[in-house]
Amino acid sequence: MRRLFVAILLLWCASLGAEQSREPILTSQTCVLAAPDRIIVRFAHPAAQKEVQRLGYRTLRQIPQLGYAVLNVPYGQVDETIALLKAKGLVREAYPDRAYRMAYIPNDPLVPNQWNLFRMNVPAAWDITQGNPDVVVAVLDTGVDYTHPELVPNIWRNLGEIPQNGIDDDHNGFVDDDLGWDFAYGDRDPMDDHGHGTACAGIIAAAGDNGYQMAGIAYRCRIMCVKIGLSNGYSYDSMFAPGVVYAADMGAKVQSISYFSDDLTPLLRAAVDYAWNKGCLVVAAAGNFDEPYPIYPAGYDKAVAVAATTSADRKASFSNYGTWVDVSAPGVGIVATTWGGGYTDRFAGTSAATPNAAGVAALLWSLQPNAPVQNIRMALEYSSLPLNDPVVGYFSNYG
């Protein structure tokens, strides 16, 4: 998979500068796509953090639930700093702040209606439930346009927080997080500044039966806005993992994650495990390389990996596949909400398949609000129909 990054990386390396510091780099020794000025560490002992600070490395973020911290390092000195801190015995673990890409394929052939709903037999499910407002789906993405008319009725709000009073009313470590949180830029406003997250949110829970243009799969469930993606589309472990933890801590039952990387990292795996142990199901994109190799976080044991299908029930040409993929869902020509109040019928990729699966998980949880997370996963997987693609055969574990 790394070969797909090379041409892009060459362009990045030619234009890196102070104003591009949020763009990832290829680390000098480990050769992974990562933040140029941050690393993830687990300190070796209680006094190690102060010793590290005396060396000039500032702690940017603590993730106490997982035992990790994010350190600021000199630009481009990722591997060198890791080696130094390990040599001094100050860290038990240290890793680059790995970058993630959106699982989005733009400008695919459009289908002028929500064929995904009918292919997944969602209208039959609506006869039983259209979703439960108590079931919250966290969209971990580039943010959500929470002013979109289709989304306004279903935006989750943190009732323990008084908006804009400058106080952490619910003592969760985030001041004024009444609409969620922006882990990409470190502020209270999870507004989408890219568009990707808004599309995912609409597929899951655009308000239905209201005279507007579309209906989400679980159109009476709530959407929690957790911004982990920068305006350039990238996310990093230091943004991603705290977002997973936040969504689980704040009561989300499902997390829809349309991001992927071809490297596993202990921090993000710990975050996915943390969510599972809190009773929160992580549903993640299987990636768009048309390859059978696992990508992450979808490939972690406690995540549901989602491949993409076409309206003909074939594997989408771009979709990853293999026995590590759990389920597949519609991912080509999907009708979705767009940033600024609009719509598209061109949303595609395993980015589009993931919120379709997450929406179904939300309907399952609406039927059984007290079900353990493993039961919801089993129901999602075993209610799938096996699909035998003429080219690659059975391309996901369950269908």
C-alpha positions as a Markdown table, in Angstrom:
| # | Residue | x | y | z |
|---|---|---|---|---|
| 1 | Met | 0.0 | 0.0 | 0.0 |
| 2 | Arg | 2.8 | 2.4 | 0.7 |
| 3 | Arg | 3.6 | 2.6 | -3.0 |
| 4 | Leu | 0.4 | 4.6 | -3.5 |
| 5 | Phe | 1.7 | 7.3 | -1.3 |
| 6 | Val | 5.0 | 7.9 | -3.1 |
| 7 | Ala | 4.1 | 10.3 | -5.9 |
| 8 | Ile | 2.0 | 12.4 | -3.5 |
| 9 | Leu | 4.8 | 12.5 | -0.9 |
| 10 | Leu | 7.3 | 13.7 | -3.5 |
| 11 | Leu | 5.1 | 16.7 | -4.2 |
| 12 | Trp | 4.7 | 17.4 | -0.5 |
| 13 | Cys | 8.4 | 17.2 | 0.1 |
| 14 | Ala | 9.0 | 19.8 | -2.6 |
| 15 | Ser | 6.7 | 22.3 | -1.0 |
| 16 | Leu | 7.1 | 21.8 | 2.8 |
| 17 | Gly | 7.4 | 25.0 | 4.8 |
| 18 | Ala | 6.2 | 26.6 | 8.0 |
| 19 | Glu | 2.7 | 27.2 | 6.7 |
| 20 | Gln | 2.5 | 23.5 | 5.6 |
| 21 | Ser | 3.4 | 22.1 | 9.0 |
| 22 | Arg | 0.1 | 20.4 | 9.2 |
| 23 | Glu | 0.9 | 18.3 | 6.2 |
| 24 | Pro | 2.4 | 14.8 | 6.9 |
| 25 | Ile | 5.9 | 13.9 | 6.0 |
| 26 | Leu | 7.7 | 10.6 | 5.4 |
| 27 | Thr | 9.8 | 10.0 | 8.5 |
| 28 | Ser | 13.5 | 9.7 | 7.9 |
| 29 | Gln | 14.1 | 6.2 | 9.3 |
| 30 | Thr | 10.9 | 4.4 | 9.9 |
| 31 | Cys | 9.5 | 5.7 | 6.6 |
| 32 | Val | 5.9 | 6.2 | 7.7 |
| 33 | Leu | 3.5 | 9.0 | 6.9 |
| 34 | Ala | 3.3 | 11.1 | 10.1 |
| 35 | Ala | 3.2 | 14.5 | 11.6 |
| 36 | Pro | 6.5 | 16.4 | 11.1 |
| 37 | Asp | 6.6 | 17.8 | 14.7 |
| 38 | Arg | 4.8 | 15.4 | 17.0 |
| 39 | Ile | 5.3 | 12.0 | 18.6 |
| 40 | Ile | 3.2 | 9.7 | 20.8 |
| 41 | Val | 4.8 | 8.4 | 24.0 |
| 42 | Arg | 4.2 | 6.4 | 27.1 |
| 43 | Phe | 6.5 | 7.7 | 29.8 |
| 44 | Ala | 8.8 | 5.2 | 31.6 |
| 45 | His | 8.1 | 6.5 | 35.1 |
| 46 | Pro | 6.3 | 9.4 | 36.9 |
| 47 | Ala | 9.3 | 11.7 | 36.8 |
| 48 | Ala | 10.0 | 11.1 | 33.2 |
| 49 | Gln | 7.6 | 13.8 | 31.9 |
| 50 | Lys | 9.5 | 16.6 | 33.7 |
| 51 | Glu | 12.8 | 15.2 | 32.5 |
| 52 | Val | 11.5 | 15.2 | 28.9 |
| 53 | Gln | 10.3 | 18.8 | 29.3 |
| 54 | Arg | 13.7 | 19.8 | 30.6 |
| 55 | Leu | 15.1 | 18.5 | 27.4 |
| 56 | Gly | 12.9 | 21.0 | 25.6 |
| 57 | Tyr | 10.0 | 18.7 | 24.4 |
| 58 | Arg | 6.6 | 20.2 | 25.3 |
| 59 | Thr | 3.6 | 18.0 | 26.1 |
| 60 | Leu | 0.8 | 19.0 | 23.8 |
| 61 | Arg | -1.9 | 16.6 | 25.0 |
| 62 | Gln | -2.4 | 13.9 | 27.6 |
| 63 | Ile | -4.6 | 10.9 | 27.0 |
| 64 | Pro | -4.9 | 9.6 | 30.5 |
| 65 | Gln | -7.5 | 7.0 | 29.7 |
| 66 | Leu | -4.9 | 5.2 | 27.5 |
| 67 | Gly | -1.7 | 6.2 | 29.3 |
| 68 | Tyr | -0.2 | 8.1 | 26.3 |
| 69 | Ala | 0.9 | 11.7 | 25.7 |
| 70 | Val | 1.6 | 13.7 | 22.7 |
| 71 | Leu | 5.0 | 15.6 | 22.5 |
| 72 | Asn | 6.1 | 18.5 | 20.3 |
| 73 | Val | 9.4 | 17.8 | 18.7 |
| 74 | Pro | 11.6 | 19.8 | 16.3 |
| 75 | Tyr | 10.3 | 19.8 | 12.7 |
| 76 | Gly | 11.4 | 16.7 | 10.8 |
| 77 | Gln | 13.1 | 15.2 | 13.9 |
| 78 | Val | 10.5 | 12.5 | 14.6 |
| 79 | Asp | 12.7 | 9.3 | 14.5 |
| 80 | Glu | 15.7 | 11.1 | 16.0 |
| 81 | Thr | 13.7 | 12.2 | 19.0 |
| 82 | Ile | 12.2 | 8.8 | 19.5 |
| 83 | Ala | 15.6 | 7.2 | 19.5 |
| 84 | Leu | 17.0 | 9.8 | 21.9 |
| 85 | Leu | 14.2 | 9.4 | 24.5 |
| 86 | Lys | 14.4 | 5.6 | 24.3 |
| 87 | Ala | 18.2 | 5.8 | 24.8 |
| 88 | Lys | 17.7 | 7.9 | 27.9 |
| 89 | Gly | 15.2 | 5.5 | 29.3 |
| 90 | Leu | 12.5 | 8.2 | 29.6 |
| 91 | Val | 9.8 | 6.4 | 27.5 |
| 92 | Arg | 8.4 | 2.9 | 27.6 |
| 93 | Glu | 6.9 | 3.4 | 24.1 |
| 94 | Ala | 7.3 | 6.1 | 21.5 |
| 95 | Tyr | 5.9 | 6.3 | 18.0 |
| 96 | Pro | 5.5 | 8.7 | 15.1 |
| 97 | Asp | 2.1 | 10.5 | 15.1 |
| 98 | Arg | 0.8 | 8.5 | 12.2 |
| 99 | Ala | -1.3 | 10.2 | 9.5 |
| 100 | Tyr | -4.6 | 8.9 | 8.1 |
| 101 | Arg | -6.3 | 9.6 | 4.8 |
| 102 | Met | -10.0 | 9.9 | 4.1 |
| 103 | Ala | -11.5 | 6.8 | 2.4 |
| 104 | Tyr | -13.2 | 9.0 | -0.3 |
| 105 | Ile | -13.4 | 8.5 | -4.0 |
| 106 | Pro | -14.7 | 11.7 | -5.7 |
| 107 | Asn | -16.7 | 12.0 | -8.9 |
| 108 | Asp | -17.8 | 8.3 | -9.2 |
| 109 | Pro | -20.8 | 7.5 | -11.5 |
| 110 | Leu | -23.9 | 8.9 | -9.8 |
| 111 | Val | -27.2 | 7.2 | -9.2 |
| 112 | Pro | -30.1 | 9.7 | -8.9 |
| 113 | Asn | -31.8 | 8.2 | -5.9 |
| 114 | Gln | -31.0 | 6.6 | -2.6 |
| 115 | Trp | -30.6 | 3.1 | -4.0 |
| 116 | Asn | -28.6 | 2.2 | -0.9 |
| 117 | Leu | -31.7 | 2.2 | 1.3 |
| 118 | Phe | -33.6 | -0.3 | -0.9 |
| 119 | Arg | -30.6 | -2.5 | -1.5 |
| 120 | Met | -30.2 | -2.9 | 2.3 |
| 121 | Asn | -34.0 | -3.2 | 2.8 |
| 122 | Val | -34.0 | -0.2 | 5.1 |
| 123 | Pro | -37.7 | 0.7 | 4.4 |
| 124 | Ala | -38.7 | -2.7 | 5.9 |
| 125 | Ala | -36.8 | -1.9 | 9.0 |
| 126 | Trp | -38.5 | 1.5 | 9.2 |
| 127 | Asp | -41.8 | -0.3 | 9.7 |
| 128 | Ile | -40.3 | -1.3 | 13.1 |
| 129 | Thr | -38.1 | 1.6 | 14.0 |
| 130 | Gln | -36.7 | 4.8 | 12.3 |
| 131 | Gly | -34.2 | 5.1 | 15.1 |
| 132 | Asn | -34.2 | 6.2 | 18.7 |
| 133 | Pro | -33.1 | 9.7 | 19.7 |
| 134 | Asp | -31.3 | 8.1 | 22.7 |
| 135 | Val | -29.0 | 6.2 | 20.3 |
| 136 | Val | -26.1 | 8.5 | 19.4 |
| 137 | Val | -23.8 | 7.9 | 16.4 |
| 138 | Ala | -20.5 | 9.8 | 16.6 |
| 139 | Val | -19.2 | 10.9 | 13.2 |
| 140 | Leu | -15.4 | 11.1 | 13.5 |
| 141 | Asp | -14.4 | 13.0 | 10.5 |
| 142 | Thr | -13.7 | 16.5 | 9.1 |
| 143 | Gly | -16.5 | 17.9 | 11.3 |
| 144 | Val | -20.2 | 18.2 | 10.6 |
| 145 | Asp | -22.2 | 21.1 | 9.2 |
| 146 | Tyr | -24.5 | 21.2 | 12.2 |
| 147 | Thr | -26.5 | 24.1 | 10.5 |
| 148 | His | -27.6 | 21.9 | 7.6 |
| 149 | Pro | -31.4 | 21.8 | 7.6 |
| 150 | Glu | -31.4 | 18.0 | 7.2 |
| 151 | Leu | -29.1 | 17.6 | 10.2 |
| 152 | Val | -30.2 | 20.3 | 12.7 |
| 153 | Pro | -33.0 | 18.2 | 14.1 |
| 154 | Asn | -30.7 | 15.3 | 14.9 |
| 155 | Ile | -27.5 | 17.0 | 16.2 |
| 156 | Trp | -26.5 | 15.6 | 19.6 |
| 157 | Arg | -26.0 | 18.2 | 22.3 |
| 158 | Asn | -24.1 | 17.9 | 25.5 |
| 159 | Leu | -26.8 | 18.8 | 28.0 |
| 160 | Gly | -24.2 | 18.9 | 30.8 |
| 161 | Glu | -22.6 | 21.9 | 29.2 |
| 162 | Ile | -23.8 | 25.5 | 29.2 |
| 163 | Pro | -22.8 | 26.9 | 25.8 |
| 164 | Gln | -20.1 | 29.6 | 25.6 |
| 165 | Asn | -19.8 | 30.4 | 29.4 |
| 166 | Gly | -16.1 | 29.5 | 29.4 |
| 167 | Ile | -16.6 | 26.8 | 32.0 |
| 168 | Asp | -16.2 | 23.1 | 31.9 |
| 169 | Asp | -19.6 | 22.5 | 33.4 |
| 170 | Asp | -19.6 | 18.7 | 33.2 |
| 171 | His | -15.9 | 18.4 | 34.2 |
| 172 | Asn | -15.0 | 16.2 | 31.3 |
| 173 | Gly | -11.9 | 18.2 | 30.4 |
| 174 | Phe | -13.5 | 20.1 | 27.5 |
| 175 | Val | -14.8 | 23.7 | 28.0 |
| 176 | Asp | -18.1 | 24.5 | 26.2 |
| 177 | Asp | -18.2 | 21.2 | 24.3 |
| 178 | Asp | -22.0 | 21.5 | 23.9 |
| 179 | Leu | -21.9 | 20.5 | 20.2 |
| 180 | Gly | -19.0 | 18.0 | 20.5 |
| 181 | Trp | -15.3 | 18.8 | 20.1 |
| 182 | Asp | -12.7 | 19.7 | 17.4 |
| 183 | Phe | -9.6 | 17.5 | 18.1 |
| 184 | Ala | -8.0 | 18.7 | 14.8 |
| 185 | Tyr | -7.6 | 22.3 | 15.9 |
| 186 | Gly | -8.2 | 22.0 | 19.6 |
| 187 | Asp | -11.3 | 24.1 | 20.0 |
| 188 | Arg | -15.0 | 23.8 | 20.8 |
| 189 | Asp | -16.4 | 24.1 | 17.3 |
| 190 | Pro | -16.6 | 20.9 | 15.3 |
| 191 | Met | -17.9 | 22.6 | 12.2 |
| 192 | Asp | -17.0 | 20.9 | 8.9 |
| 193 | Asp | -14.5 | 22.9 | 6.8 |
| 194 | His | -14.1 | 20.2 | 4.2 |
| 195 | Gly | -17.4 | 18.5 | 3.4 |
| 196 | His | -16.5 | 14.9 | 3.9 |
| 197 | Gly | -17.9 | 14.6 | 7.5 |
| 198 | Thr | -21.2 | 16.3 | 6.6 |
| 199 | Ala | -21.8 | 13.7 | 3.8 |
| 200 | Cys | -21.3 | 10.8 | 6.2 |
| 201 | Ala | -23.6 | 12.4 | 8.8 |
| 202 | Gly | -26.4 | 12.7 | 6.3 |
| 203 | Ile | -26.2 | 9.1 | 5.2 |
| 204 | Ile | -26.6 | 8.1 | 8.8 |
| 205 | Ala | -29.2 | 10.4 | 10.2 |
| 206 | Ala | -30.5 | 13.1 | 7.8 |
| 207 | Ala | -33.9 | 13.9 | 9.2 |
| 208 | Gly | -36.6 | 11.9 | 7.5 |
| 209 | Asp | -40.3 | 12.4 | 6.8 |
| 210 | Asn | -39.8 | 16.2 | 6.9 |
| 211 | Gly | -40.4 | 17.3 | 3.3 |
| 212 | Tyr | -36.7 | 17.8 | 2.5 |
| 213 | Gln | -34.7 | 16.0 | 0.0 |
| 214 | Met | -33.4 | 12.8 | 1.7 |
| 215 | Ala | -33.7 | 10.5 | 4.7 |
| 216 | Gly | -30.9 | 9.0 | 6.7 |
| 217 | Ile | -30.9 | 5.4 | 7.5 |
| 218 | Ala | -31.5 | 6.0 | 11.2 |
| 219 | Tyr | -33.3 | 9.2 | 10.8 |
| 220 | Arg | -34.4 | 9.6 | 14.4 |
| 221 | Cys | -31.0 | 8.9 | 16.0 |
| 222 | Arg | -28.6 | 11.6 | 17.0 |
| 223 | Ile | -25.3 | 12.6 | 15.4 |
| 224 | Met | -22.4 | 13.5 | 17.7 |
| 225 | Cys | -19.9 | 15.9 | 15.9 |
| 226 | Val | -16.3 | 14.8 | 16.6 |
| 227 | Lys | -13.9 | 16.6 | 14.4 |
| 228 | Ile | -10.6 | 14.7 | 13.9 |
| 229 | Gly | -9.8 | 15.8 | 10.3 |
| 230 | Leu | -8.0 | 19.0 | 9.2 |
| 231 | Ser | -9.2 | 21.1 | 6.3 |
| 232 | Asn | -6.7 | 19.3 | 4.0 |
| 233 | Gly | -8.5 | 16.0 | 4.8 |
| 234 | Tyr | -5.7 | 14.4 | 7.0 |
| 235 | Ser | -6.0 | 13.3 | 10.6 |
| 236 | Tyr | -3.3 | 12.1 | 13.0 |
| 237 | Asp | -3.1 | 9.6 | 15.9 |
| 238 | Ser | -2.9 | 12.6 | 18.3 |
| 239 | Met | -6.3 | 13.9 | 17.0 |
| 240 | Phe | -7.9 | 10.5 | 16.1 |
| 241 | Ala | -7.4 | 8.5 | 19.3 |
| 242 | Pro | -8.7 | 11.3 | 21.7 |
| 243 | Gly | -11.7 | 11.6 | 19.4 |
| 244 | Val | -12.5 | 7.9 | 19.8 |
| 245 | Val | -12.1 | 8.1 | 23.5 |
| 246 | Tyr | -14.3 | 11.3 | 23.8 |
| 247 | Ala | -17.1 | 9.7 | 21.7 |
| 248 | Ala | -17.1 | 6.6 | 23.9 |
| 249 | Asp | -16.9 | 8.7 | 27.1 |
| 250 | Met | -19.8 | 10.9 | 26.0 |
| 251 | Gly | -22.2 | 8.0 | 25.4 |
| 252 | Ala | -22.0 | 7.3 | 21.6 |
| 253 | Lys | -23.2 | 3.8 | 20.9 |
| 254 | Val | -21.7 | 3.8 | 17.4 |
| 255 | Gln | -18.7 | 5.5 | 15.8 |
| 256 | Ser | -18.6 | 6.0 | 12.1 |
| 257 | Ile | -15.0 | 6.4 | 10.9 |
| 258 | Ser | -14.3 | 6.9 | 7.2 |
| 259 | Tyr | -10.6 | 7.3 | 7.6 |
| 260 | Phe | -7.8 | 4.7 | 7.1 |
| 261 | Ser | -4.1 | 4.1 | 7.2 |
| 262 | Asp | -2.0 | 1.1 | 6.2 |
| 263 | Asp | -0.1 | 1.0 | 9.5 |
| 264 | Leu | -1.3 | -0.2 | 12.8 |
| 265 | Thr | -0.4 | 1.9 | 15.9 |
| 266 | Pro | -0.7 | 1.0 | 19.6 |
| 267 | Leu | -2.4 | 4.3 | 20.5 |
| 268 | Leu | -5.3 | 3.9 | 18.0 |
| 269 | Arg | -5.7 | 0.2 | 18.8 |
| 270 | Ala | -5.9 | 1.1 | 22.5 |
| 271 | Ala | -8.5 | 3.7 | 21.7 |
| 272 | Val | -10.6 | 1.3 | 19.7 |
| 273 | Asp | -10.4 | -1.3 | 22.5 |
| 274 | Tyr | -11.3 | 1.4 | 25.0 |
| 275 | Ala | -14.5 | 2.2 | 23.0 |
| 276 | Trp | -15.4 | -1.5 | 22.8 |
| 277 | Asn | -15.0 | -1.9 | 26.5 |
| 278 | Lys | -17.3 | 1.2 | 27.0 |
| 279 | Gly | -20.0 | -0.5 | 24.9 |
| 280 | Cys | -19.4 | 1.5 | 21.8 |
| 281 | Leu | -19.1 | -0.1 | 18.3 |
| 282 | Val | -16.4 | 1.3 | 16.0 |
| 283 | Val | -17.4 | 1.0 | 12.3 |
| 284 | Ala | -14.6 | 1.8 | 10.0 |
| 285 | Ala | -13.8 | 2.1 | 6.3 |
| 286 | Ala | -11.9 | -0.8 | 4.7 |
| 287 | Gly | -10.0 | 1.5 | 2.3 |
| 288 | Asn | -9.9 | 2.2 | -1.4 |
| 289 | Phe | -6.8 | 0.4 | -2.8 |
| 290 | Asp | -8.6 | -2.6 | -4.4 |
| 291 | Glu | -6.2 | -4.8 | -2.3 |
| 292 | Pro | -6.7 | -7.7 | 0.2 |
| 293 | Tyr | -4.4 | -6.3 | 2.8 |
| 294 | Pro | -5.7 | -5.0 | 6.2 |
| 295 | Ile | -5.8 | -1.3 | 6.9 |
| 296 | Tyr | -6.5 | 0.5 | 10.1 |
| 297 | Pro | -8.5 | 1.2 | 12.3 |
| 298 | Ala | -10.8 | -1.1 | 10.3 |
| 299 | Gly | -8.4 | -4.0 | 10.7 |
| 300 | Tyr | -8.4 | -4.0 | 14.5 |
| 301 | Asp | -10.2 | -6.9 | 16.2 |
| 302 | Lys | -12.7 | -4.6 | 18.0 |
| 303 | Ala | -13.7 | -2.6 | 14.9 |
| 304 | Val | -16.1 | -3.6 | 12.1 |
| 305 | Ala | -14.4 | -3.3 | 8.7 |
| 306 | Val | -16.7 | -2.1 | 5.9 |
| 307 | Ala | -16.1 | -2.7 | 2.1 |
| 308 | Ala | -18.0 | -1.0 | -0.6 |
| 309 | Thr | -20.5 | -2.4 | -3.1 |
| 310 | Thr | -22.3 | -1.1 | -6.3 |
| 311 | Ser | -26.0 | -1.1 | -7.0 |
| 312 | Ala | -25.5 | -4.4 | -8.8 |
| 313 | Asp | -24.2 | -6.0 | -5.6 |
| 314 | Arg | -20.7 | -6.2 | -6.9 |
| 315 | Lys | -17.5 | -5.2 | -5.2 |
| 316 | Ala | -16.9 | -1.5 | -6.0 |
| 317 | Ser | -13.8 | -1.4 | -8.2 |
| 318 | Phe | -11.8 | 0.6 | -5.7 |
| 319 | Ser | -12.8 | -1.3 | -2.5 |
| 320 | Asn | -10.4 | -3.3 | -0.4 |
| 321 | Tyr | -11.5 | -6.8 | 0.3 |
| 322 | Gly | -10.6 | -10.1 | 2.0 |
| 323 | Thr | -11.4 | -12.3 | 5.0 |
| 324 | Trp | -10.3 | -9.4 | 7.4 |
| 325 | Val | -13.3 | -7.3 | 6.1 |
| 326 | Asp | -16.4 | -7.9 | 8.1 |
| 327 | Val | -19.3 | -6.6 | 6.0 |
| 328 | Ser | -19.9 | -4.6 | 2.8 |
| 329 | Ala | -22.4 | -1.8 | 2.1 |
| 330 | Pro | -23.4 | 0.5 | -0.7 |
| 331 | Gly | -20.5 | 2.8 | -1.6 |
| 332 | Val | -21.0 | 4.2 | -5.1 |
| 333 | Gly | -23.3 | 7.1 | -6.2 |
| 334 | Ile | -24.7 | 7.7 | -2.7 |
| 335 | Val | -27.0 | 10.6 | -2.0 |
| 336 | Ala | -25.7 | 12.6 | 0.9 |
| 337 | Thr | -25.8 | 16.1 | 2.5 |
| 338 | Thr | -23.1 | 18.6 | 1.6 |
| 339 | Trp | -21.4 | 21.4 | 3.4 |
| 340 | Gly | -23.4 | 24.6 | 3.2 |
| 341 | Gly | -26.9 | 23.1 | 3.1 |
| 342 | Gly | -26.8 | 21.2 | -0.2 |
| 343 | Tyr | -26.9 | 17.7 | -1.5 |
| 344 | Thr | -24.9 | 15.3 | -3.8 |
| 345 | Asp | -25.6 | 12.0 | -5.4 |
| 346 | Arg | -22.0 | 11.4 | -6.2 |
| 347 | Phe | -20.6 | 10.5 | -2.7 |
| 348 | Ala | -18.5 | 7.3 | -3.0 |
| 349 | Gly | -15.8 | 5.2 | -1.5 |
| 350 | Thr | -15.6 | 3.0 | 1.5 |
| 351 | Ser | -16.2 | 6.4 | 3.1 |
| 352 | Ala | -19.8 | 6.2 | 1.9 |
| 353 | Ala | -20.1 | 2.5 | 2.8 |
| 354 | Thr | -19.1 | 3.0 | 6.4 |
| 355 | Pro | -22.0 | 5.4 | 7.4 |
| 356 | Asn | -24.4 | 3.0 | 5.7 |
| 357 | Ala | -23.2 | 0.2 | 8.0 |
| 358 | Ala | -23.1 | 2.6 | 11.0 |
| 359 | Gly | -26.7 | 3.6 | 10.3 |
| 360 | Val | -27.8 | 0.0 | 10.3 |
| 361 | Ala | -26.0 | -0.6 | 13.6 |
| 362 | Ala | -27.9 | 2.4 | 15.0 |
| 363 | Leu | -31.2 | 0.9 | 14.0 |
| 364 | Leu | -30.2 | -2.4 | 15.6 |
| 365 | Trp | -29.4 | -0.5 | 18.8 |
| 366 | Ser | -32.6 | 1.4 | 18.6 |
| 367 | Leu | -34.5 | -1.9 | 18.7 |
| 368 | Gln | -32.4 | -3.3 | 21.6 |
| 369 | Pro | -31.1 | -0.2 | 23.6 |
| 370 | Asn | -29.6 | -2.4 | 26.4 |
| 371 | Ala | -27.9 | -5.0 | 24.2 |
| 372 | Pro | -24.2 | -5.5 | 24.7 |
| 373 | Val | -21.9 | -4.3 | 22.0 |
| 374 | Gln | -20.9 | -7.8 | 20.9 |
| 375 | Asn | -24.6 | -8.7 | 20.3 |
| 376 | Ile | -25.0 | -5.6 | 18.0 |
| 377 | Arg | -21.9 | -6.6 | 16.1 |
| 378 | Met | -23.1 | -10.2 | 15.7 |
| 379 | Ala | -26.5 | -9.0 | 14.5 |
| 380 | Leu | -24.9 | -6.6 | 12.0 |
| 381 | Glu | -22.6 | -9.3 | 10.6 |
| 382 | Tyr | -24.9 | -12.3 | 10.6 |
| 383 | Ser | -27.8 | -10.4 | 9.0 |
| 384 | Ser | -25.6 | -9.7 | 6.0 |
| 385 | Leu | -26.0 | -11.7 | 2.8 |
| 386 | Pro | -23.0 | -13.4 | 1.2 |
| 387 | Leu | -22.0 | -11.7 | -2.1 |
| 388 | Asn | -20.1 | -13.8 | -4.6 |
| 389 | Asp | -18.3 | -11.3 | -6.9 |
| 390 | Pro | -17.6 | -12.7 | -10.4 |
| 391 | Val | -14.0 | -11.3 | -10.2 |
| 392 | Val | -12.9 | -11.8 | -6.6 |
| 393 | Gly | -15.4 | -14.2 | -5.2 |
| 394 | Tyr | -16.6 | -13.7 | -1.6 |
| 395 | Phe | -14.9 | -10.5 | -0.8 |
| 396 | Ser | -16.0 | -9.9 | 2.8 |
| 397 | Asn | -16.3 | -12.2 | 5.8 |
| 398 | Tyr | -20.1 | -12.0 | 6.2 |
| 399 | Gly | -21.5 | -10.2 | 3.2 |
